[in-house]
């Protein structure tokens, strides 16, 4: 199945706009859930919230790269996959 170029001449701008909005919303939701979980944990343990470890951040970065790779693969035709 061959893919035709989009009919809309502004498809790149729209893609960047949608990607930016979706990324920002995803980031805000992730930050909210992280702070809520850290606050709940701190209240249960009677201390201050724990910081994320370097290993956790590296794992998160690798997961983000894997997600970006999957998104990139969606843009390729079936022949190039």
PDB file of N, CA, C and O in Angstrom:
ATOM      1  N   UNK A   1       0.853  -1.173   0.000  1.00  0.00           N
ATOM      2  CA  UNK A   1       0.000   0.000   0.000  1.00  0.00           C
ATOM      3  C   UNK A   1       0.896   1.231   0.000  1.00  0.00           C
ATOM      4  O   UNK A   1       1.702   1.405   0.914  1.00  0.00           O
ATOM      5  N   UNK A   2       0.770   2.082  -1.001  1.00  0.00           N
ATOM      6  CA  UNK A   2       1.602   3.281  -1.053  1.00  0.00           C
ATOM      7  C   UNK A   2       0.886   4.428  -0.371  1.00  0.00           C
ATOM      8  O   UNK A   2      -0.334   4.566  -0.452  1.00  0.00           O
ATOM      9  N   UNK A   3       1.671   5.238   0.296  1.00  0.00           N
ATOM     10  CA  UNK A   3       1.097   6.392   0.976  1.00  0.00           C
ATOM     11  C   UNK A   3       1.189   7.607   0.084  1.00  0.00           C
ATOM     12  O   UNK A   3       2.220   7.855  -0.541  1.00  0.00           O
ATOM     13  N   UNK A   4       0.121   8.358   0.026  1.00  0.00           N
ATOM     14  CA  UNK A   4       0.096   9.602  -0.719  1.00  0.00           C
ATOM     15  C   UNK A   4       0.450  10.734   0.233  1.00  0.00           C
ATOM     16  O   UNK A   4       0.136  10.670   1.422  1.00  0.00           O
ATOM     17  N   UNK A   5       1.115  11.790  -0.295  1.00  0.00           N
ATOM     18  CA  UNK A   5       1.371  12.931   0.577  1.00  0.00           C
ATOM     19  C   UNK A   5       0.064  13.568   1.018  1.00  0.00           C
ATOM     20  O   UNK A   5      -0.914  13.548   0.270  1.00  0.00           O
ATOM     21  N   UNK A   6       0.031  14.128   2.206  1.00  0.00           N
ATOM     22  CA  UNK A   6      -1.211  14.758   2.667  1.00  0.00           C
ATOM     23  C   UNK A   6      -1.644  15.886   1.745  1.00  0.00           C
ATOM     24  O   UNK A   6      -0.809  16.591   1.178  1.00  0.00           O
ATOM     25  N   UNK A   7      -2.959  16.053   1.597  1.00  0.00           N
ATOM     26  CA  UNK A   7      -3.509  17.099   0.744  1.00  0.00           C
ATOM     27  C   UNK A   7      -3.322  18.481   1.349  1.00  0.00           C
ATOM     28  O   UNK A   7      -3.269  19.475   0.625  1.00  0.00           O
ATOM     29  N   UNK A   8      -3.223  18.549   2.654  1.00  0.00           N
ATOM     30  CA  UNK A   8      -3.103  19.825   3.339  1.00  0.00           C
ATOM     31  C   UNK A   8      -1.662  20.322   3.239  1.00  0.00           C
ATOM     32  O   UNK A   8      -0.750  19.628   3.688  1.00  0.00           O
ATOM     33  N   UNK A   9      -1.431  21.509   2.661  1.00  0.00           N
ATOM     34  CA  UNK A   9      -0.056  22.010   2.540  1.00  0.00           C
ATOM     35  C   UNK A   9       0.565  22.383   3.888  1.00  0.00           C
ATOM     36  O   UNK A   9       1.786  22.506   3.979  1.00  0.00           O
ATOM     37  N   UNK A  10      -0.225  22.562   4.913  1.00  0.00           N
ATOM     38  CA  UNK A  10       0.274  22.932   6.240  1.00  0.00           C
ATOM     39  C   UNK A  10       0.372  21.729   7.172  1.00  0.00           C
ATOM     40  O   UNK A  10       0.346  21.891   8.392  1.00  0.00           O
ATOM     41  N   UNK A  11       0.484  20.542   6.620  1.00  0.00           N
ATOM     42  CA  UNK A  11       0.452  19.353   7.463  1.00  0.00           C
ATOM     43  C   UNK A  11       1.631  19.286   8.430  1.00  0.00           C
ATOM     44  O   UNK A  11       1.489  18.759   9.534  1.00  0.00           O
ATOM     45  N   UNK A  12       2.793  19.811   8.036  1.00  0.00           N
ATOM     46  CA  UNK A  12       3.937  19.784   8.943  1.00  0.00           C
ATOM     47  C   UNK A  12       3.701  20.699  10.143  1.00  0.00           C
ATOM     48  O   UNK A  12       3.967  20.318  11.283  1.00  0.00           O
ATOM     49  N   UNK A  13       3.202  21.898   9.883  1.00  0.00           N
ATOM     50  CA  UNK A  13       2.933  22.836  10.977  1.00  0.00           C
ATOM     51  C   UNK A  13       1.889  22.270  11.927  1.00  0.00           C
ATOM     52  O   UNK A  13       2.024  22.377  13.146  1.00  0.00           O
ATOM     53  N   UNK A  14       0.850  21.667  11.366  1.00  0.00           N
ATOM     54  CA  UNK A  14      -0.197  21.078  12.205  1.00  0.00           C
ATOM     55  C   UNK A  14       0.355  19.920  13.027  1.00  0.00           C
ATOM     56  O   UNK A  14      -0.006  19.755  14.192  1.00  0.00           O
ATOM     57  N   UNK A  15       1.225  19.120  12.425  1.00  0.00           N
ATOM     58  CA  UNK A  15       1.810  17.995  13.148  1.00  0.00           C
ATOM     59  C   UNK A  15       2.659  18.494  14.311  1.00  0.00           C
ATOM     60  O   UNK A  15       2.586  17.946  15.411  1.00  0.00           O
ATOM     61  N   UNK A  16       3.469  19.536  14.074  1.00  0.00           N
ATOM     62  CA  UNK A  16       4.268  20.110  15.160  1.00  0.00           C
ATOM     63  C   UNK A  16       3.376  20.682  16.260  1.00  0.00           C
ATOM     64  O   UNK A  16       3.662  20.520  17.447  1.00  0.00           O
ATOM     65  N   UNK A  17       2.307  21.342  15.865  1.00  0.00           N
ATOM     66  CA  UNK A  17       1.400  21.941  16.849  1.00  0.00           C
ATOM     67  C   UNK A  17       0.736  20.855  17.699  1.00  0.00           C
ATOM     68  O   UNK A  17       0.721  20.941  18.927  1.00  0.00           O
ATOM     69  N   UNK A  18       0.190  19.838  17.036  1.00  0.00           N
ATOM     70  CA  UNK A  18      -0.462  18.756  17.781  1.00  0.00           C
ATOM     71  C   UNK A  18       0.542  18.026  18.668  1.00  0.00           C
ATOM     72  O   UNK A  18       0.233  17.701  19.814  1.00  0.00           O
ATOM     73  N   UNK A  19       1.741  17.766  18.147  1.00  0.00           N
ATOM     74  CA  UNK A  19       2.767  17.098  18.945  1.00  0.00           C
ATOM     75  C   UNK A  19       3.161  17.910  20.166  1.00  0.00           C
ATOM     76  O   UNK A  19       3.344  17.360  21.252  1.00  0.00           O
ATOM     77  N   UNK A  20       3.291  19.221  19.988  1.00  0.00           N
ATOM     78  CA  UNK A  20       3.640  20.088  21.115  1.00  0.00           C
ATOM     79  C   UNK A  20       2.560  20.122  22.177  1.00  0.00           C
ATOM     80  O   UNK A  20       2.850  20.057  23.372  1.00  0.00           O
ATOM     81  N   UNK A  21       1.312  20.224  21.741  1.00  0.00           N
ATOM     82  CA  UNK A  21       0.194  20.264  22.693  1.00  0.00           C
ATOM     83  C   UNK A  21       0.076  18.929  23.431  1.00  0.00           C
ATOM     84  O   UNK A  21      -0.079  18.901  24.652  1.00  0.00           O
ATOM     85  N   UNK A  22       0.149  17.833  22.689  1.00  0.00           N
ATOM     86  CA  UNK A  22       0.038  16.509  23.316  1.00  0.00           C
ATOM     87  C   UNK A  22       1.210  16.272  24.271  1.00  0.00           C
ATOM     88  O   UNK A  22       1.025  15.744  25.367  1.00  0.00           O
ATOM     89  N   UNK A  23       2.419  16.667  23.849  1.00  0.00           N
ATOM     90  CA  UNK A  23       3.593  16.511  24.719  1.00  0.00           C
ATOM     91  C   UNK A  23       3.472  17.328  25.988  1.00  0.00           C
ATOM     92  O   UNK A  23       3.812  16.852  27.072  1.00  0.00           O
ATOM     93  N   UNK A  24       2.986  18.563  25.861  1.00  0.00           N
ATOM     94  CA  UNK A  24       2.826  19.417  27.046  1.00  0.00           C
ATOM     95  C   UNK A  24       1.778  18.833  27.996  1.00  0.00           C
ATOM     96  O   UNK A  24       1.984  18.806  29.209  1.00  0.00           O
ATOM     97  N   UNK A  25       0.664  18.371  27.447  1.00  0.00           N
ATOM     98  CA  UNK A  25      -0.377  17.770  28.290  1.00  0.00           C
ATOM     99  C   UNK A  25       0.145  16.510  28.979  1.00  0.00           C
ATOM    100  O   UNK A  25      -0.103  16.294  30.165  1.00  0.00           O
ATOM    101  N   UNK A  26       0.862  15.692  28.235  1.00  0.00           N
ATOM    102  CA  UNK A  26       1.442  14.477  28.810  1.00  0.00           C
ATOM    103  C   UNK A  26       2.399  14.833  29.944  1.00  0.00           C
ATOM    104  O   UNK A  26       2.374  14.195  30.996  1.00  0.00           O
ATOM    105  N   UNK A  27       3.237  15.839  29.741  1.00  0.00           N
ATOM    106  CA  UNK A  27       4.185  16.274  30.764  1.00  0.00           C
ATOM    107  C   UNK A  27       3.503  16.806  32.004  1.00  0.00           C
ATOM    108  O   UNK A  27       3.920  16.502  33.121  1.00  0.00           O
ATOM    109  N   UNK A  28       2.461  17.595  31.824  1.00  0.00           N
ATOM    110  CA  UNK A  28       1.727  18.150  32.964  1.00  0.00           C
ATOM    111  C   UNK A  28       1.061  17.038  33.770  1.00  0.00           C
ATOM    112  O   UNK A  28       1.117  17.040  34.999  1.00  0.00           O
ATOM    113  N   UNK A  29       0.430  16.086  33.077  1.00  0.00           N
ATOM    114  CA  UNK A  29      -0.218  14.968  33.778  1.00  0.00           C
ATOM    115  C   UNK A  29       0.827  14.129  34.511  1.00  0.00           C
ATOM    116  O   UNK A  29       0.612  13.733  35.656  1.00  0.00           O
ATOM    117  N   UNK A  30       1.954  13.858  33.856  1.00  0.00           N
ATOM    118  CA  UNK A  30       3.020  13.068  34.497  1.00  0.00           C
ATOM    119  C   UNK A  30       3.561  13.785  35.733  1.00  0.00           C
ATOM    120  O   UNK A  30       3.767  13.155  36.770  1.00  0.00           O
ATOM    121  N   UNK A  31       3.791  15.090  35.633  1.00  0.00           N
ATOM    122  CA  UNK A  31       4.302  15.857  36.781  1.00  0.00           C
ATOM    123  C   UNK A  31       3.282  15.869  37.917  1.00  0.00           C
ATOM    124  O   UNK A  31       3.652  15.742  39.084  1.00  0.00           O
ATOM    125  N   UNK A  32       2.012  16.021  37.586  1.00  0.00           N
ATOM    126  CA  UNK A  32       0.964  16.011  38.608  1.00  0.00           C
ATOM    127  C   UNK A  32       0.930  14.663  39.329  1.00  0.00           C
ATOM    128  O   UNK A  32       0.889  14.613  40.559  1.00  0.00           O
ATOM    129  N   UNK A  33       0.947  13.576  38.564  1.00  0.00           N
ATOM    130  CA  UNK A  33       0.889  12.249  39.181  1.00  0.00           C
ATOM    131  C   UNK A  33       2.129  11.972  40.021  1.00  0.00           C
ATOM    132  O   UNK A  33       2.032  11.365  41.087  1.00  0.00           O
ATOM    133  N   UNK A  34       3.302  12.415  39.544  1.00  0.00           N
ATOM    134  CA  UNK A  34       4.536  12.214  40.306  1.00  0.00           C
ATOM    135  C   UNK A  34       4.494  12.980  41.625  1.00  0.00           C
ATOM    136  O   UNK A  34       4.814  12.424  42.676  1.00  0.00           O
ATOM    137  N   UNK A  35       4.102  14.248  41.576  1.00  0.00           N
ATOM    138  CA  UNK A  35       4.083  15.050  42.805  1.00  0.00           C
ATOM    139  C   UNK A  35       3.034  14.541  43.780  1.00  0.00           C
ATOM    140  O   UNK A  35       3.238  14.566  44.993  1.00  0.00           O
ATOM    141  N   UNK A  36       1.917  14.081  43.248  1.00  0.00           N
ATOM    142  CA  UNK A  36       0.874  13.537  44.127  1.00  0.00           C
ATOM    143  C   UNK A  36       1.355  12.272  44.829  1.00  0.00           C
ATOM    144  O   UNK A  36       1.138  12.104  46.029  1.00  0.00           O
ATOM    145  N   UNK A  37       2.008  11.383  44.082  1.00  0.00           N
ATOM    146  CA  UNK A  37       2.515  10.146  44.679  1.00  0.00           C
ATOM    147  C   UNK A  37       3.620  10.445  45.690  1.00  0.00           C
ATOM    148  O   UNK A  37       3.668   9.831  46.756  1.00  0.00           O
ATOM    149  N   UNK A  38       4.510  11.387  45.362  1.00  0.00           N
ATOM    150  CA  UNK A  38       5.601  11.732  46.280  1.00  0.00           C
ATOM    151  C   UNK A  38       5.055  12.375  47.549  1.00  0.00           C
ATOM    152  O   UNK A  38       5.554  12.110  48.643  1.00  0.00           O
ATOM    153  N   UNK A  39       4.045  13.208  47.413  1.00  0.00           N
ATOM    154  CA  UNK A  39       3.446  13.852  48.586  1.00  0.00           C
ATOM    155  C   UNK A  39       2.743  12.828  49.471  1.00  0.00           C
ATOM    156  O   UNK A  39       2.876  12.874  50.694  1.00  0.00           O
ATOM    157  N   UNK A  40       2.002  11.914  48.872  1.00  0.00           N
ATOM    158  CA  UNK A  40       1.339  10.858  49.645  1.00  0.00           C
ATOM    159  C   UNK A  40       2.365  10.004  50.388  1.00  0.00           C
ATOM    160  O   UNK A  40       2.176   9.661  51.555  1.00  0.00           O
ATOM    161  N   UNK A  41       3.446   9.670  49.699  1.00  0.00           N
ATOM    162  CA  UNK A  41       4.492   8.861  50.322  1.00  0.00           C
ATOM    163  C   UNK A  41       5.143   9.606  51.485  1.00  0.00           C
ATOM    164  O   UNK A  41       5.414   9.014  52.530  1.00  0.00           O
ATOM    165  N   UNK A  42       5.393  10.891  51.308  1.00  0.00           N
ATOM    166  CA  UNK A  42       6.010  11.690  52.366  1.00  0.00           C
ATOM    167  C   UNK A  42       5.087  11.794  53.577  1.00  0.00           C
ATOM    168  O   UNK A  42       5.557  11.742  54.713  1.00  0.00           O
ATOM    169  N   UNK A  43       3.782  11.940  53.350  1.00  0.00           N
ATOM    170  CA  UNK A  43       2.836  12.011  54.465  1.00  0.00           C
ATOM    171  C   UNK A  43       2.766  10.691  55.219  1.00  0.00           C
ATOM    172  O   UNK A  43       2.669  10.682  56.446  1.00  0.00           O
ATOM    173  N   UNK A  44       2.815   9.571  54.490  1.00  0.00           N
ATOM    174  CA  UNK A  44       2.772   8.266  55.138  1.00  0.00           C
ATOM    175  C   UNK A  44       4.028   7.994  55.951  1.00  0.00           C
ATOM    176  O   UNK A  44       3.966   7.395  57.025  1.00  0.00           O
ATOM    177  N   UNK A  45       5.174   8.441  55.427  1.00  0.00           N
ATOM    178  CA  UNK A  45       6.441   8.158  56.092  1.00  0.00           C
ATOM    179  C   UNK A  45       6.901   9.280  57.006  1.00  0.00           C
ATOM    180  O   UNK A  45       7.928   9.145  57.671  1.00  0.00           O
ATOM    181  N   UNK A  46       6.172  10.378  57.054  1.00  0.00           N
ATOM    182  CA  UNK A  46       6.502  11.468  57.957  1.00  0.00           C
ATOM    183  C   UNK A  46       7.781  12.210  57.609  1.00  0.00           C
ATOM    184  O   UNK A  46       8.461  12.713  58.503  1.00  0.00           O
ATOM    185  N   UNK A  47       8.111  12.287  56.370  1.00  0.00           N
ATOM    186  CA  UNK A  47       9.338  12.988  55.968  1.00  0.00           C
ATOM    187  C   UNK A  47       9.089  13.863  54.765  1.00  0.00           C
ATOM    188  O   UNK A  47       7.955  14.234  54.463  1.00  0.00           O
ATOM    189  N   UNK A  48      10.166  14.183  54.089  1.00  0.00           N
ATOM    190  CA  UNK A  48      10.004  14.962  52.874  1.00  0.00           C
ATOM    191  C   UNK A  48      10.045  14.020  51.671  1.00  0.00           C
ATOM    192  O   UNK A  48      10.549  12.902  51.773  1.00  0.00           O
ATOM    193  N   UNK A  49       9.515  14.473  50.532  1.00  0.00           N
ATOM    194  CA  UNK A  49       9.465  13.592  49.351  1.00  0.00           C
ATOM    195  C   UNK A  49      10.854  13.152  48.905  1.00  0.00           C
ATOM    196  O   UNK A  49      11.814  13.920  48.971  1.00  0.00           O
ATOM    197  N   UNK A  50      10.947  11.915  48.452  1.00  0.00           N
ATOM    198  CA  UNK A  50      12.204  11.378  47.935  1.00  0.00           C
ATOM    199  C   UNK A  50      12.453  11.914  46.534  1.00  0.00           C
ATOM    200  O   UNK A  50      11.518  12.197  45.786  1.00  0.00           O
ATOM    201  N   UNK A  51      13.724  12.048  46.193  1.00  0.00           N
ATOM    202  CA  UNK A  51      14.095  12.428  44.837  1.00  0.00           C
ATOM    203  C   UNK A  51      14.209  11.174  43.986  1.00  0.00           C
ATOM    204  O   UNK A  51      14.467  10.082  44.492  1.00  0.00           O
ATOM    205  N   UNK A  52      14.012  11.349  42.691  1.00  0.00           N
ATOM    206  CA  UNK A  52      14.180  10.221  41.772  1.00  0.00           C
ATOM    207  C   UNK A  52      15.659   9.888  41.671  1.00  0.00           C
ATOM    208  O   UNK A  52      16.503  10.784  41.631  1.00  0.00           O
ATOM    209  N   UNK A  53      15.968   8.606  41.630  1.00  0.00           N
ATOM    210  CA  UNK A  53      17.369   8.186  41.548  1.00  0.00           C
ATOM    211  C   UNK A  53      17.866   8.314  40.111  1.00  0.00           C
ATOM    212  O   UNK A  53      17.082   8.418  39.168  1.00  0.00           O
ATOM    213  N   UNK A  54      19.178   8.305  39.974  1.00  0.00           N
ATOM    214  CA  UNK A  54      19.790   8.400  38.647  1.00  0.00           C
ATOM    215  C   UNK A  54      19.377   7.219  37.784  1.00  0.00           C
ATOM    216  O   UNK A  54      19.094   7.386  36.597  1.00  0.00           O
ATOM    217  N   UNK A  55      19.341   6.041  38.364  1.00  0.00           N
ATOM    218  CA  UNK A  55      18.936   4.847  37.618  1.00  0.00           C
ATOM    219  C   UNK A  55      17.509   4.945  37.101  1.00  0.00           C
ATOM    220  O   UNK A  55      17.214   4.540  35.976  1.00  0.00           O
ATOM    221  N   UNK A  56      16.624   5.488  37.938  1.00  0.00           N
ATOM    222  CA  UNK A  56      15.229   5.660  37.504  1.00  0.00           C
ATOM    223  C   UNK A  56      15.137   6.659  36.357  1.00  0.00           C
ATOM    224  O   UNK A  56      14.377   6.456  35.410  1.00  0.00           O
ATOM    225  N   UNK A  57      15.909   7.736  36.444  1.00  0.00           N
ATOM    226  CA  UNK A  57      15.888   8.745  35.383  1.00  0.00           C
ATOM    227  C   UNK A  57      16.472   8.207  34.077  1.00  0.00           C
ATOM    228  O   UNK A  57      15.980   8.532  32.996  1.00  0.00           O
ATOM    229  N   UNK A  58      17.522   7.385  34.174  1.00  0.00           N
ATOM    230  CA  UNK A  58      18.094   6.770  32.974  1.00  0.00           C
ATOM    231  C   UNK A  58      17.077   5.827  32.334  1.00  0.00           C
ATOM    232  O   UNK A  58      16.900   5.831  31.116  1.00  0.00           O
ATOM    233  N   UNK A  59      16.413   5.024  33.153  1.00  0.00           N
ATOM    234  CA  UNK A  59      15.381   4.124  32.634  1.00  0.00           C
ATOM    235  C   UNK A  59      14.239   4.883  31.975  1.00  0.00           C
ATOM    236  O   UNK A  59      13.723   4.471  30.936  1.00  0.00           O
ATOM    237  N   UNK A  60      13.855   5.985  32.583  1.00  0.00           N
ATOM    238  CA  UNK A  60      12.800   6.816  32.015  1.00  0.00           C
ATOM    239  C   UNK A  60      13.231   7.425  30.683  1.00  0.00           C
ATOM    240  O   UNK A  60      12.441   7.496  29.742  1.00  0.00           O
ATOM    241  N   UNK A  61      14.483   7.860  30.610  1.00  0.00           N
ATOM    242  CA  UNK A  61      15.007   8.409  29.362  1.00  0.00           C
ATOM    243  C   UNK A  61      15.044   7.375  28.250  1.00  0.00           C
ATOM    244  O   UNK A  61      14.711   7.680  27.105  1.00  0.00           O
ATOM    245  N   UNK A  62      15.446   6.155  28.579  1.00  0.00           N
ATOM    246  CA  UNK A  62      15.465   5.084  27.584  1.00  0.00           C
ATOM    247  C   UNK A  62      14.052   4.738  27.110  1.00  0.00           C
ATOM    248  O   UNK A  62      13.837   4.470  25.928  1.00  0.00           O
ATOM    249  N   UNK A  63      13.102   4.744  28.030  1.00  0.00           N
ATOM    250  CA  UNK A  63      11.714   4.485  27.646  1.00  0.00           C
ATOM    251  C   UNK A  63      11.195   5.590  26.723  1.00  0.00           C
ATOM    252  O   UNK A  63      10.453   5.319  25.780  1.00  0.00           O
ATOM    253  N   UNK A  64      11.592   6.841  27.000  1.00  0.00           N
ATOM    254  CA  UNK A  64      11.177   7.956  26.151  1.00  0.00           C
ATOM    255  C   UNK A  64      11.779   7.819  24.751  1.00  0.00           C
ATOM    256  O   UNK A  64      11.103   8.081  23.756  1.00  0.00           O
ATOM    257  N   UNK A  65      13.050   7.409  24.674  1.00  0.00           N
ATOM    258  CA  UNK A  65      13.673   7.194  23.368  1.00  0.00           C
ATOM    259  C   UNK A  65      12.984   6.079  22.590  1.00  0.00           C
ATOM    260  O   UNK A  65      12.811   6.183  21.375  1.00  0.00           O
ATOM    261  N   UNK A  66      12.591   5.015  23.284  1.00  0.00           N
ATOM    262  CA  UNK A  66      11.875   3.917  22.624  1.00  0.00           C
ATOM    263  C   UNK A  66      10.526   4.403  22.088  1.00  0.00           C
ATOM    264  O   UNK A  66      10.112   4.009  20.997  1.00  0.00           O
ATOM    265  N   UNK A  67       9.845   5.254  22.848  1.00  0.00           N
ATOM    266  CA  UNK A  67       8.568   5.787  22.395  1.00  0.00           C
ATOM    267  C   UNK A  67       8.761   6.681  21.167  1.00  0.00           C
ATOM    268  O   UNK A  67       7.967   6.625  20.228  1.00  0.00           O
ATOM    269  N   UNK A  68       9.813   7.503  21.173  1.00  0.00           N
ATOM    270  CA  UNK A  68      10.099   8.358  20.019  1.00  0.00           C
ATOM    271  C   UNK A  68      10.405   7.505  18.789  1.00  0.00           C
ATOM    272  O   UNK A  68       9.981   7.841  17.683  1.00  0.00           O
ATOM    273  N   UNK A  69      11.123   6.424  18.969  1.00  0.00           N
ATOM    274  CA  UNK A  69      11.428   5.532  17.847  1.00  0.00           C
ATOM    275  C   UNK A  69      10.152   4.927  17.275  1.00  0.00           C
ATOM    276  O   UNK A  69      10.007   4.836  16.056  1.00  0.00           O
ATOM    277  N   UNK A  70       9.229   4.515  18.134  1.00  0.00           N
ATOM    278  CA  UNK A  70       7.968   3.958  17.658  1.00  0.00           C
ATOM    279  C   UNK A  70       7.159   4.999  16.902  1.00  0.00           C
ATOM    280  O   UNK A  70       6.538   4.679  15.889  1.00  0.00           O
ATOM    281  N   UNK A  71       7.156   6.229  17.372  1.00  0.00           N
ATOM    282  CA  UNK A  71       6.435   7.298  16.687  1.00  0.00           C
ATOM    283  C   UNK A  71       7.062   7.543  15.313  1.00  0.00           C
ATOM    284  O   UNK A  71       6.349   7.751  14.332  1.00  0.00           O
ATOM    285  N   UNK A  72       8.405   7.519  15.244  1.00  0.00           N
ATOM    286  CA  UNK A  72       9.098   7.700  13.973  1.00  0.00           C
ATOM    287  C   UNK A  72       8.732   6.594  12.996  1.00  0.00           C
ATOM    288  O   UNK A  72       8.537   6.860  11.810  1.00  0.00           O
ATOM    289  N   UNK A  73       8.637   5.368  13.470  1.00  0.00           N
ATOM    290  CA  UNK A  73       8.279   4.238  12.610  1.00  0.00           C
ATOM    291  C   UNK A  73       6.873   4.379  12.032  1.00  0.00           C
ATOM    292  O   UNK A  73       6.600   3.875  10.942  1.00  0.00           O
ATOM    293  N   UNK A  74       5.982   5.056  12.748  1.00  0.00           N
ATOM    294  CA  UNK A  74       4.619   5.258  12.235  1.00  0.00           C
ATOM    295  C   UNK A  74       4.641   6.094  10.959  1.00  0.00           C
ATOM    296  O   UNK A  74       3.763   5.937  10.111  1.00  0.00           O
ATOM    297  N   UNK A  75       5.629   6.979  10.805  1.00  0.00           N
ATOM    298  CA  UNK A  75       5.695   7.849   9.639  1.00  0.00           C
ATOM    299  C   UNK A  75       6.281   7.194   8.412  1.00  0.00           C
ATOM    300  O   UNK A  75       6.207   7.761   7.322  1.00  0.00           O
ATOM    301  N   UNK A  76       6.860   6.022   8.554  1.00  0.00           N
ATOM    302  CA  UNK A  76       7.470   5.343   7.419  1.00  0.00           C
ATOM    303  C   UNK A  76       6.441   4.473   6.690  1.00  0.00           C
ATOM    304  O   UNK A  76       5.461   4.016   7.279  1.00  0.00           O
ATOM    305  N   UNK A  77       6.689   4.258   5.402  1.00  0.00           N
ATOM    306  CA  UNK A  77       5.796   3.387   4.635  1.00  0.00           C
ATOM    307  C   UNK A  77       6.075   1.941   5.025  1.00  0.00           C
ATOM    308  O   UNK A  77       7.078   1.641   5.672  1.00  0.00           O
ATOM    309  N   UNK A  78       5.175   1.055   4.623  1.00  0.00           N
ATOM    310  CA  UNK A  78       5.318  -0.364   4.950  1.00  0.00           C
ATOM    311  C   UNK A  78       6.583  -0.970   4.343  1.00  0.00           C
ATOM    312  O   UNK A  78       7.177  -1.875   4.928  1.00  0.00           O
ATOM    313  N   UNK A  79       6.998  -0.477   3.174  1.00  0.00           N
ATOM    314  CA  UNK A  79       8.181  -1.018   2.512  1.00  0.00           C
ATOM    315  C   UNK A  79       9.456  -0.736   3.281  1.00  0.00           C
ATOM    316  O   UNK A  79      10.382  -1.548   3.258  1.00  0.00           O
ATOM    317  N   UNK A  80       9.524   0.401   3.964  1.00  0.00           N
ATOM    318  CA  UNK A  80      10.736   0.805   4.676  1.00  0.00           C
ATOM    319  C   UNK A  80      10.794   0.243   6.096  1.00  0.00           C
ATOM    320  O   UNK A  80      11.837   0.339   6.743  1.00  0.00           O
ATOM    321  N   UNK A  81       9.733  -0.326   6.586  1.00  0.00           N
ATOM    322  CA  UNK A  81       9.696  -0.840   7.961  1.00  0.00           C
ATOM    323  C   UNK A  81      10.430  -2.109   8.044  1.00  0.00           C
ATOM    324  O   UNK A  81      10.516  -2.704   9.119  1.00  0.00           O
TER     325      UNK A  81
END
